[in-house]
Amino acid sequence: RRCVVASSCVPGVAVDPTRTPGVGSFAGGDADAAMLVRQARPVELAELAEVADALQDIPKKFLPRHEGEPDDSHLFGTISGDCNYNFTFKVEGGGFFQSGAGMLVAAAERTSGSLPVPLKCRWKRRVHDLVVDIPGVTTNMYQISADDIGTHVIVEASPADSDDGLYGSVVGEIGPFELDPMTRRNLDNALGRGLVFAVSQARPPSDVGASPPSRPDHHIHVTSECIRVAPLDERGDERSHKEVSAEYTAEYPRVIIHTLDTVRFQLSLSESRSFSMIAESRASRDLLALTIRCFHANRFVPIHTVVDALLPPHQLHPQGQSMDNRLDMCIMVERLVMELNKSVERKEVADKVLRNTKVEKKNLQEQLMESIEGCTDVIVGLQMQYGEGGASTASTPDPAELREQTREQEASNAAVRQLISQEVEKRERLRQARLAAEEAKPVLQKNLEERDSLRARLSALSMGSSAKQQDQADQSHALELKRLRQDVEALHNQKEQLRKHLQEKERERQELQDNFFYVKSQLDKWQIRVAQDADGEGACKELERQSATINGTIEERTRLAMRLESCLRDQEKDKVYHEQQVERLMQANARLHEEKDRAARDVQRLSKMYADAVAQLQSDNSALAQDLEVTELADQAAAGARASPEELDRIRRELTQVDEDTRAKESENESLRTRIRKLARE
């Protein structure tokens, strides 16, 4: 994780795998991969396990709120200090990324669930052991920006009002923050081909009446060579004759991100030239700052310094543990051979320069001797001419010729002096080159001896290994390599799923961000309008307008209150009516229950009567049967005597009466059954 955070601080830096002993590449096929894995140390396998664990922790760290119950414990920072109130420090919005609506919030309350406590905060930024103050922020909220990538943010909070009985100061820390994937991809594209940013020039604080810019009025061209700021005309074309450019130096250009505004920043091209700009969005501002800083770092920060900081050399093997170190020896030999070749190349260049310098020195000495001899001959001739001047007037030289010769000699003397100074400078350079070559000879000799000794040791180690052990080790490491490849494929699949999920959440975050920016722009417009009308007649008009608005609101409130009262009265009437209806229904229900009970009693009574009627009918039938038997006996006893007609009529009437009673009982029984069925249905 530390390596990921550090690499995000300096994007675009390619890490050389040869800087870390014992780490190779799997690009050479399965045999080479098996050999490299076989020669890897357990420490490196543990590092691979840590990387796998870190990849598995990514969903828990960045996407816990989308799996079941929300778990935001990872969004809280560490807190230290003694106080008598509840203090929380967490990140809200876009998580541990600098883009989106990411914001740090420090909150306090007397007890859990009570009103918040006003805080006085001091914000700092920690980079390893270096702590730097963040100026201009004293509230309990802080906007995360590109300045916080790879750092921890610290807040020192204390109660704003000590008279409330609250005391104590607390320190909260959270981080590190990382570069979001979308900005990282855009940054990689910008580092490859440069980028053009559309910005607007911010109005000075004194210009209160000016309206905010409605569209970009400047273009900032950021490339690896320089930065160009070009103003735009009304049609949106660049005015090249008014553009300002600046190359990368040790101190400039510099981007200062505003700590309170999410789109404002200051671009300083030199000590006397700076621009206060407004970007189109928060992501655009962060991308501009990161692109300029990366180009500046690539120009003035050596790559080997970054690599040494990210991948420091460590002990090859723990003490008391004997392992196969041939891979480390090979890497070390290759590194020494590369340094030796570089030293040999530098020596050859120095020897070539020395030979060329010697040849030039010889030629210059010859030219100097020729010039000196010519000057000597001229001087001797002049002396001879002046010596013969008293003997004859005719042999006296012409003064014009003498002046001409004197000028020629002075010119030749000046040329000779210049050649002599050049020769002295070249001799000094040659002397320094010779001294450097002499100093490099012991180092070169030492490197050669060390190379020979390492080669001898490598050959001895290679000859001492057993072929059988080598095959077993190859098989075991091949199996280990297969398992690692399966783990890598599983991690790649998981990474792809997380990438899709992150893309969806990125779209949601973009929508929320657009909504937030729209609300913020409307709020800014309203604040500017209020600031413009803060004094004079505009303030009076605004006050009158607000008063009229308040009066209208009060009238509307009164009207709504009256309407509410009427609605309440209507509801009360409806309530009374419904209560009466419910009471009537209850009474009807009670009557129905009584009728049901009465019907049940009637059913029981009728059932009993039915049973009695059936029993009586059975008794009547038995009596009739007895009468018939008696009649038969009488007939038999009368011996054929003829019965009286009255007796026969009486018997017939009794039979008819019995039949009618039977039919009446049956009809009554049928009606009772029908009534019982109806009651059962009800």
VOGU-3710 file (C-alpha; in Angstrom, 3 decimals, decimal comma):
1> rrcvvasscv> 0,000/0,000/0,000  2,847/2,374/0,741  4,247/1,767/-2,720  0,897/2,559/-4,349  0,540/5,818/-2,416  4,081/6,908/-3,157  3,777/6,195/-6,856  0,591/8,281/-6,987  2,570/11,255/-5,679  4,897/11,196/-8,688
11> pgvavdptrt> 2,905/9,903/-11,677  4,669/8,953/-14,849  7,741/7,487/-13,109  8,728/4,094/-14,527  10,157/1,787/-11,878  13,110/-0,302/-13,051  12,788/-3,879/-11,743  16,603/-4,232/-11,696  16,744/-1,724/-8,849  15,325/-4,362/-6,461
21> pgvgsfaggd> 17,607/-7,390/-6,001  15,918/-10,706/-6,464  12,926/-9,519/-8,511  12,746/-10,553/-12,156  10,302/-10,701/-15,074  8,139/-13,629/-16,210  8,279/-12,589/-19,887  10,887/-15,232/-20,818  8,555/-18,265/-20,868  7,664/-20,937/-18,345
31> adaamlvrqa> 11,252/-22,165/-17,917  12,624/-18,727/-17,118  9,626/-18,010/-14,889  10,159/-21,250/-12,987  13,849/-20,454/-12,538  13,099/-16,937/-11,294  10,385/-18,169/-8,901  12,727/-20,935/-7,720  15,402/-18,404/-6,910  12,991/-15,907/-5,236
41> rpvelaelae> 13,220/-15,419/-1,524  10,345/-16,114/0,935  10,316/-12,398/1,677  9,235/-11,709/-1,911  6,508/-14,396/-1,717  5,275/-12,724/1,465  5,196/-9,407/-0,424  3,049/-11,040/-3,139  0,698/-12,316/-0,424  0,477/-8,800/1,014
51> vadalqdipk> -0,406/-7,443/-2,440  -3,176/-10,063/-2,779  -4,540/-9,166/0,655  -4,452/-5,477/-0,251  -6,431/-6,147/-3,449  -9,012/-8,095/-1,440  -9,283/-5,210/1,029  -10,102/-2,717/-1,738  -13,866/-3,529/-1,801  -14,019/-3,291/1,984
61> kflprhegep> -12,262/0,050/1,939  -13,979/1,835/-0,936  -17,310/0,014/-1,529  -18,712/-1,152/1,833  -21,847/0,936/1,579  -23,123/-1,080/-1,434  -23,068/-4,508/0,229  -25,830/-5,089/2,788  -25,858/-2,842/5,794  -23,726/0,328/5,493
71> ddshlfgtis> -20,382/0,037/7,271  -18,582/3,378/7,302  -16,085/2,619/10,060  -13,210/2,960/7,549  -14,246/6,579/6,875  -13,418/7,705/10,424  -9,965/8,965/11,354  -7,888/8,360/14,461  -8,524/10,680/17,421  -6,291/11,505/20,382
81> gdcnynftfk> -6,613/13,971/23,236  -8,505/14,576/26,487  -11,879/16,353/26,446  -15,349/16,216/28,038  -17,354/16,060/24,780  -17,874/13,588/21,946  -15,637/14,300/18,928  -15,790/12,631/15,494  -13,567/13,098/12,452  -14,554/11,473/9,153
91> vegggffqsg> -14,476/11,829/5,385  -17,724/12,375/3,493  -18,597/12,352/-0,185  -16,151/10,582/-2,508  -14,186/8,490/0,033  -10,388/8,593/0,063  -10,155/10,317/-3,348  -9,445/13,952/-4,073  -12,229/14,335/-6,654  -15,996/14,402/-6,334
101> agmlvaaaer> -17,611/15,923/-3,276  -14,913/14,654/-0,892  -14,881/16,642/2,325  -13,412/16,216/5,806  -15,792/17,048/8,649  -14,855/17,514/12,300  -17,928/17,463/14,577  -18,504/17,533/18,317  -21,499/17,208/20,642  -22,013/17,178/24,381
111> tsgslpvplk> -23,673/13,795/24,425  -24,709/11,362/21,761  -27,660/12,798/19,833  -27,476/16,302/21,317  -26,909/19,608/19,537  -23,521/20,163/17,819  -20,796/22,129/19,591  -19,054/25,005/17,721  -15,367/24,206/17,163  -12,244/26,208/16,491
121> crwkrrvhdl> -10,082/24,158/14,114  -6,555/24,308/12,781  -5,791/22,131/9,756  -2,430/20,605/8,832  -1,029/18,263/6,224  1,513/15,526/7,079  3,925/14,061/4,523  5,813/11,274/6,286  7,360/13,113/9,282  6,940/16,625/7,868
131> vvdipgvttn> 3,865/18,558/9,073  2,780/21,692/7,173  -0,017/24,116/8,106  -2,949/24,628/5,718  -3,579/28,384/5,697  -6,962/30,052/5,413  -9,137/27,243/6,851  -10,544/27,694/10,366  -13,969/26,026/10,053  -14,795/22,423/10,884
141> myqisaddig> -14,904/21,366/7,199  -12,086/20,992/4,678  -12,308/20,352/0,922  -9,968/17,582/-0,305  -7,823/18,628/-3,293  -4,846/17,501/-5,360  -2,503/18,855/-2,643  -3,633/16,032/-0,332  -2,691/13,080/-2,564  -0,398/10,712/-0,677
151> thviveaspa> -0,631/12,709/2,573  -2,462/12,580/5,899  -4,667/15,491/6,972  -4,565/16,516/10,646  -7,061/18,725/12,497  -6,538/20,272/15,921  -9,956/21,144/17,389  -11,066/22,848/20,574  -14,394/24,401/21,698  -14,974/27,866/20,267
161> dsddglygsv> -16,678/29,064/23,480  -15,027/27,974/26,734  -17,836/29,457/28,860  -20,137/26,500/28,108  -18,226/24,246/30,473  -16,483/22,345/27,668  -12,743/21,923/27,744  -9,999/19,918/26,126  -8,253/19,850/22,753  -8,316/16,846/20,419
171> vgeigpfeld> -6,249/15,902/17,377  -7,733/13,907/14,494  -5,823/12,345/11,619  -7,049/10,597/8,467  -5,453/9,438/5,235  -3,658/8,799/3,009  -5,693/10,089/0,066  -5,290/8,693/-3,427  -5,806/9,767/-7,015  -9,166/8,629/-8,380
181> pmtrrnldna> -9,051/6,276/-11,415  -10,686/8,720/-13,848  -8,199/11,511/-13,066  -5,336/8,996/-13,217  -6,298/7,954/-16,751  -6,680/11,574/-17,839  -3,307/12,379/-16,273  -1,615/9,536/-18,167  -3,058/10,864/-21,435  -1,981/14,420/-20,579
191> lgrglvfavs> 1,580/13,327/-19,770  1,820/11,616/-23,136  0,640/14,433/-25,420  -0,034/17,477/-23,254  -3,414/19,045/-22,686  -5,368/22,297/-23,167  -7,498/23,602/-20,290  -10,314/26,137/-20,663  -10,365/28,539/-17,693  -11,731/31,942/-16,740
201> qarppsdvga> -9,840/34,765/-15,131  -11,113/35,484/-11,621  -12,280/38,990/-10,830  -10,376/40,901/-8,126  -12,080/41,234/-4,722  -12,386/45,007/-5,156  -14,464/44,593/-8,343  -17,741/43,839/-6,555  -20,099/45,005/-9,289  -18,602/42,781/-11,998
211> sppsrpdhhi> -20,682/39,812/-13,074  -19,154/36,316/-12,954  -17,761/34,991/-16,267  -20,329/33,104/-18,293  -17,800/31,229/-20,456  -14,027/30,559/-20,484  -11,884/33,479/-21,572  -8,408/31,848/-21,474  -6,719/28,668/-22,693  -3,798/27,123/-20,782
221> hvtsecirva> -1,571/24,885/-22,943  0,444/22,482/-20,766  3,229/20,506/-22,474  6,512/18,962/-21,399  8,467/21,958/-22,771  6,554/24,987/-21,493  3,234/26,472/-20,390  1,304/28,965/-22,533  -1,591/31,157/-21,369  -3,579/32,551/-24,315
231> pldergders> -6,597/34,889/-23,977  -9,704/34,307/-26,119  -11,670/36,780/-28,184  -15,457/37,054/-28,455  -15,648/34,186/-30,949  -13,565/31,877/-28,752  -10,385/32,070/-30,860  -6,978/32,477/-29,245  -5,237/35,830/-29,496  -1,695/34,570/-30,063
241> hkevsaeyta> -0,133/38,046/-30,024  -1,151/38,447/-26,373  -0,267/34,993/-25,053  2,246/34,508/-22,235  4,580/31,495/-22,062  7,010/30,215/-19,465  9,476/27,351/-19,439  10,073/25,050/-16,497  12,601/26,321/-13,963  13,567/25,208/-10,480
251> eyprviihtl> 10,918/27,423/-8,834  8,347/28,140/-11,565  5,711/27,585/-12,875  3,762/27,031/-9,672  0,085/26,144/-9,056  -1,492/27,238/-5,752  -4,894/25,638/-5,120  -7,453/27,683/-3,224  -8,292/26,006/0,093  -11,918/27,219/0,294
261> dtvrfqlsls> -13,085/27,390/-3,338  -13,264/24,115/-5,279  -12,540/25,653/-8,719  -10,257/28,617/-7,976  -6,451/28,471/-8,253  -3,439/30,725/-8,850  -0,909/30,091/-11,638  2,493/31,774/-11,084  4,743/31,784/-14,149  7,464/33,926/-12,541
271> esrsfsmiae> 8,005/36,262/-9,623  6,293/39,128/-11,432  3,722/37,241/-13,500  0,777/35,338/-11,946  -2,857/34,676/-12,861  -5,888/34,064/-10,642  -8,042/31,585/-12,551  -11,312/29,675/-12,229  -11,500/26,176/-13,715  -14,579/24,613/-15,244
281> srasrdllal> -14,812/21,986/-12,501  -12,987/20,614/-9,517  -11,634/17,655/-11,501  -10,310/19,986/-14,225  -8,484/22,113/-11,660  -6,866/19,083/-10,001  -5,871/17,619/-13,375  -4,243/20,936/-14,386  -2,257/21,144/-11,132  -1,129/17,503/-11,317
291> tircfhanrf> -0,092/17,762/-14,974  2,081/20,840/-14,358  3,641/19,302/-11,261  4,404/16,028/-13,030  6,104/17,770/-15,960  8,048/19,913/-13,483  9,102/16,836/-11,473  10,158/14,926/-14,603  12,334/17,872/-15,611  14,058/18,578/-12,259
301> vpihtvvdal> 13,744/15,416/-10,140  16,122/12,589/-11,220  14,470/9,256/-11,866  17,054/7,284/-9,876  16,283/9,401/-6,803  12,601/8,494/-6,999  13,414/4,821/-7,598  15,828/4,721/-4,648  13,154/6,305/-2,451  10,431/3,889/-3,601
311> lpphqlhpqg> 12,604/0,750/-3,695  15,396/1,070/-1,122  18,006/-1,706/-1,160  17,477/-4,264/1,607  19,372/-7,170/3,083  19,736/-10,035/0,666  19,173/-12,782/3,244  18,342/-12,890/6,955  21,146/-13,870/9,294  21,580/-17,557/9,877
321> qsmdnrldmc> 19,655/-18,550/6,730  21,475/-20,092/3,785  19,680/-19,798/0,463  20,436/-19,833/-3,212  21,671/-16,334/-4,081  22,730/-16,885/-7,664  19,996/-14,639/-9,038  21,156/-11,798/-6,796  24,730/-12,412/-7,890  23,693/-12,344/-11,559
331> imverlvmel> 21,858/-9,072/-11,094  24,793/-7,591/-9,228  27,231/-8,777/-11,933  25,047/-7,262/-14,670  24,874/-4,000/-12,760  28,650/-3,938/-12,242  29,221/-4,787/-15,908  26,980/-1,881/-16,913  28,896/0,479/-14,620  32,189/-0,891/-15,933
341> nksverkeva> 31,114/-0,357/-19,542  30,096/3,190/-18,696  33,473/3,804/-17,038  35,289/2,348/-20,050  33,271/4,550/-22,391  34,076/7,610/-20,295  37,772/6,635/-20,309  37,780/6,199/-24,100  36,128/9,589/-24,536  38,682/11,174/-22,170
351> dkvlrntkve> 41,579/9,508/-24,083  40,187/10,716/-27,386  39,826/14,254/-26,053  43,373/14,067/-24,664  44,809/12,953/-28,025  42,965/15,688/-29,901  44,159/18,235/-27,365  47,775/17,089/-27,719  47,569/17,379/-31,508  46,049/20,867/-31,251
361> kknlqeqlme> 48,712/21,847/-28,724  51,486/20,713/-31,043  50,017/22,640/-33,980  49,583/25,758/-31,878  53,177/25,521/-30,621  54,436/25,277/-34,194  52,337/28,291/-35,201  53,587/30,166/-32,173  57,247/29,412/-32,993  56,709/30,532/-36,570
371> siegctdviv> 55,121/33,762/-35,371  57,958/34,395/-32,923  60,612/33,758/-35,584  58,861/36,130/-38,004  58,619/38,824/-35,325  62,286/38,342/-34,456  63,346/38,697/-38,090  61,279/41,864/-38,456  62,716/43,358/-35,259  66,296/42,516/-36,334
381> glqmqygegg> 65,690/44,088/-39,726  64,338/47,253/-38,115  67,286/47,456/-35,773  69,675/47,102/-38,702  67,820/49,798/-40,632  67,909/52,205/-37,668  71,584/51,424/-37,128  72,428/52,415/-40,703  70,402/55,650/-40,484  73,451/57,931/-39,682
391> astastpdpa> 75,507/56,772/-42,665  73,203/57,842/-45,407  70,116/59,971/-45,681  68,944/58,143/-48,781  68,738/54,828/-46,852  66,397/56,295/-44,145  63,043/54,376/-44,213  59,807/56,149/-44,819  57,864/56,945/-41,530  54,568/55,819/-43,114
401> elreqtreqe> 56,065/52,435/-43,888  57,395/52,200/-40,350  53,950/52,990/-38,918  52,371/50,415/-41,194  54,873/47,780/-40,118  54,323/48,714/-36,478  50,564/48,255/-36,833  51,098/44,916/-38,524  53,396/43,783/-35,716  50,916/44,927/-33,081
411> asnaavrqli> 48,132/42,987/-34,832  50,339/39,898/-35,088  51,297/40,289/-31,403  47,612/40,494/-30,416  46,870/37,350/-32,433  49,801/35,589/-30,793  48,614/36,654/-27,332  45,137/35,321/-28,076  46,601/32,029/-29,296  48,708/31,815/-26,171
421> sqevekrerl> 45,666/32,368/-23,895  43,710/29,703/-25,792  46,637/27,347/-25,494  46,822/27,967/-21,757  43,088/27,226/-21,356  43,377/24,030/-23,388  46,378/22,935/-21,360  44,353/23,509/-18,194  41,453/21,417/-19,543  43,852/18,679/-20,570
431> rqarlaaeea> 45,402/18,684/-17,144  42,020/18,349/-15,489  41,022/15,553/-17,898  44,299/13,749/-17,172  43,746/14,082/-13,422  40,187/12,745/-13,788  41,449/9,803/-15,833  44,129/9,069/-13,236  41,495/9,190/-10,479  39,200/6,828/-12,432
441> kpvlqknlee> 41,950/4,241/-12,984  41,866/2,780/-9,402  38,046/2,596/-9,492  38,142/0,941/-12,895  40,755/-1,528/-11,733  38,717/-2,296/-8,619  35,563/-2,872/-10,695  37,455/-5,196/-13,009  38,806/-7,221/-10,102  35,367/-7,410/-8,492
451> rdslrarlsa> 33,830/-8,504/-11,799  36,412/-11,280/-12,188  35,843/-12,479/-8,622  32,053/-12,468/-9,058  32,302/-14,365/-12,317  34,521/-16,970/-10,659  32,110/-17,296/-7,741  29,147/-17,577/-10,103  30,813/-20,342/-12,108  31,663/-22,198/-8,885
461> lsmgssakqq> 28,085/-21,953/-7,646  26,727/-23,095/-11,012  29,005/-26,163/-11,086  28,091/-27,182/-7,513  24,347/-27,597/-8,022  22,817/-31,052/-8,472  20,683/-31,894/-11,509  18,186/-33,977/-9,512  17,558/-31,275/-6,937  17,270/-28,785/-9,764
471> dqadqshale> 14,466/-30,843/-11,423  12,554/-31,237/-8,150  12,863/-27,537/-7,446  11,697/-26,777/-11,007  8,592/-28,941/-10,576  7,675/-27,453/-7,192  8,196/-23,918/-8,405  6,245/-24,639/-11,595  3,303/-25,755/-9,455  3,707/-22,664/-7,328
481> lkrlrqdvea> 3,814/-20,524/-10,476  0,599/-22,180/-11,750  -1,148/-21,472/-8,455  0,052/-17,872/-8,508  -1,187/-17,448/-12,063  -4,632/-18,735/-11,035  -4,638/-16,251/-8,147  -3,636/-13,475/-10,547  -6,465/-14,403/-12,950  -8,954/-14,417/-10,067
491> lhnqkeqlrk> -7,671/-11,030/-8,935  -7,956/-9,720/-12,503  -11,586/-10,866/-12,687  -12,300/-9,261/-9,335  -10,556/-6,106/-10,508  -12,731/-6,024/-13,662  -15,896/-6,377/-11,590  -14,741/-3,632/-9,262  -13,888/-1,445/-12,249  -17,407/-1,816/-13,663
501> hlqekererq> -18,886/-1,132/-10,246  -16,659/1,913/-9,869  -17,715/3,175/-13,296  -21,362/2,974/-12,270  -20,649/4,756/-9,001  -18,548/7,295/-10,899  -21,543/8,121/-13,073  -23,710/8,499/-9,985  -21,051/10,650/-8,364  -20,834/12,798/-11,508
511> elqdnffyvk> -24,585/13,373/-11,436  -24,442/14,337/-7,764  -21,458/16,570/-8,462  -23,290/18,325/-11,311  -26,280/18,882/-9,062  -24,021/20,195/-6,330  -22,258/22,587/-8,714  -25,595/23,826/-10,042  -26,857/24,540/-6,520  -23,552/26,182/-5,636
521> sqldkwqirv> -23,655/28,378/-8,754  -27,173/29,489/-7,885  -26,043/30,225/-4,330  -23,061/32,219/-5,627  -25,327/34,230/-7,925  -27,634/34,984/-5,022  -24,701/36,030/-2,815  -23,334/38,277/-5,546  -26,773/39,825/-6,027  -27,034/40,447/-2,294
531> aqdadgegac> -23,511/41,920/-2,241  -24,345/44,200/-5,166  -27,482/45,461/-3,423  -25,838/45,732/0,020  -25,856/49,538/0,151  -27,875/52,551/-1,132  -31,107/52,447/-3,037  -30,610/48,813/-4,083  -30,624/47,742/-0,433  -33,860/49,695/0,192
541> kelerqsati> -35,510/48,105/-2,829  -34,320/44,692/-1,754  -35,652/45,374/1,764  -39,013/46,477/0,380  -39,134/43,438/-1,848  -38,312/41,175/1,066  -40,941/42,949/3,218  -43,548/42,509/0,506  -42,543/38,869/0,235  -42,861/38,464/4,004
551> ngtieertrl> -46,289/40,179/4,036  -47,477/37,981/1,207  -46,168/34,970/3,063  -48,020/36,061/6,236  -51,271/36,517/4,276  -50,798/33,170/2,668  -50,171/31,657/6,098  -53,385/33,275/7,458  -55,383/32,009/4,502  -53,957/28,544/4,888
561> amrlesclrd> -54,689/28,651/8,646  -58,329/29,553/7,976  -58,566/26,846/5,368  -57,016/24,427/7,843  -59,565/25,371/10,507  -62,449/24,868/8,077  -60,968/21,543/7,071  -60,650/20,583/10,729  -64,299/21,507/11,347  -65,384/19,460/8,384
571> qekdkvyheq> -63,289/16,602/9,609  -64,845/16,953/13,080  -68,345/16,810/11,585  -67,390/13,805/9,513  -65,928/12,256/12,630  -69,178/12,769/14,612  -71,235/11,420/11,715  -68,983/8,378/11,369  -69,104/7,800/15,121  -72,907/7,841/14,989
581> qverlmqana> -72,834/5,477/12,065  -70,484/3,190/13,974  -72,778/3,328/17,027  -75,808/2,454/14,887  -73,868/-0,371/13,313  -72,877/-1,615/16,761  -76,503/-1,543/17,895  -77,610/-3,338/14,740  -74,853/-5,846/15,292  -76,042/-6,384/18,894
591> rlheekdraa> -79,615/-6,894/17,666  -78,377/-9,351/15,086  -76,484/-11,232/17,798  -79,635/-11,325/19,913  -81,678/-12,577/16,970  -79,001/-15,151/16,320  -79,168/-16,321/19,935  -82,997/-16,354/19,775  -82,869/-18,302/16,513  -80,451/-20,743/18,144
601> rdvqrlskmy> -82,856/-21,207/21,038  -85,731/-21,644/18,551  -83,692/-24,214/16,709  -83,076/-26,090/19,914  -86,772/-25,828/20,863  -87,909/-26,930/17,418  -85,386/-29,727/17,392  -86,808/-30,892/20,698  -90,374/-30,539/19,402  -89,363/-32,456/16,294
611> adavaqlqsd> -87,911/-35,214/18,402  -91,079/-35,269/20,539  -93,288/-35,332/17,437  -91,286/-38,197/15,991  -91,560/-40,067/19,276  -95,322/-39,379/19,469  -95,735/-40,468/15,882  -93,949/-43,671/16,632  -96,173/-44,217/19,700  -99,311/-43,478/17,594
621> nsalaqdlev> -98,172/-45,947/14,991  -97,638/-48,576/17,652  -101,105/-47,845/19,127  -102,661/-48,080/15,684  -100,919/-51,382/15,154  -102,310/-52,637/18,455  -105,794/-51,466/17,477  -105,506/-53,262/14,189  -104,470/-56,390/15,983  -107,410/-56,010/18,349
631> teladqaaag> -109,717/-55,463/15,369  -108,422/-58,524/13,684  -108,911/-60,497/16,851  -112,444/-59,119/17,136  -113,134/-59,997/13,558  -111,898/-63,442/14,154  -113,901/-63,654/17,332  -117,063/-62,461/15,604  -116,613/-65,332/13,164  -117,406/-63,485/10,071
641> araspeeldr> -119,961/-61,168/11,720  -120,361/-57,915/9,798  -118,831/-54,717/11,467  -120,986/-51,717/12,070  -120,632/-48,759/9,580  -120,128/-46,238/12,383  -117,106/-48,090/13,623  -115,615/-48,168/10,177  -116,182/-44,423/9,683  -114,592/-43,708/13,001
651> irreltqvde> -111,546/-45,744/12,109  -111,269/-44,049/8,731  -111,453/-40,609/10,341  -108,741/-41,538/12,804  -106,540/-42,774/9,993  -107,160/-39,560/7,987  -106,386/-37,443/11,033  -103,190/-39,378/11,643  -102,162/-38,891/7,991  -102,823/-35,119/8,154
661> dtrakesene> -100,893/-34,804/11,413  -98,032/-36,697/9,821  -97,993/-34,441/6,732  -98,150/-31,309/8,959  -95,234/-32,539/11,013  -93,265/-33,296/7,866  -93,899/-29,803/6,397  -93,013/-28,184/9,720  -89,901/-30,290/9,857  -88,966/-29,216/6,299
671> slrtrirkla> -89,498/-25,515/7,125  -87,344/-25,884/10,242  -84,584/-27,471/8,202  -84,739/-24,617/5,685  -84,557/-22,032/8,467  -81,644/-23,836/10,115  -79,755/-23,840/6,772  -80,339/-20,069/6,383  -79,133/-19,387/9,915  -76,095/-21,566/9,290
681> re> -75,282/-19,577/6,113  -75,616/-16,268/8,004
//
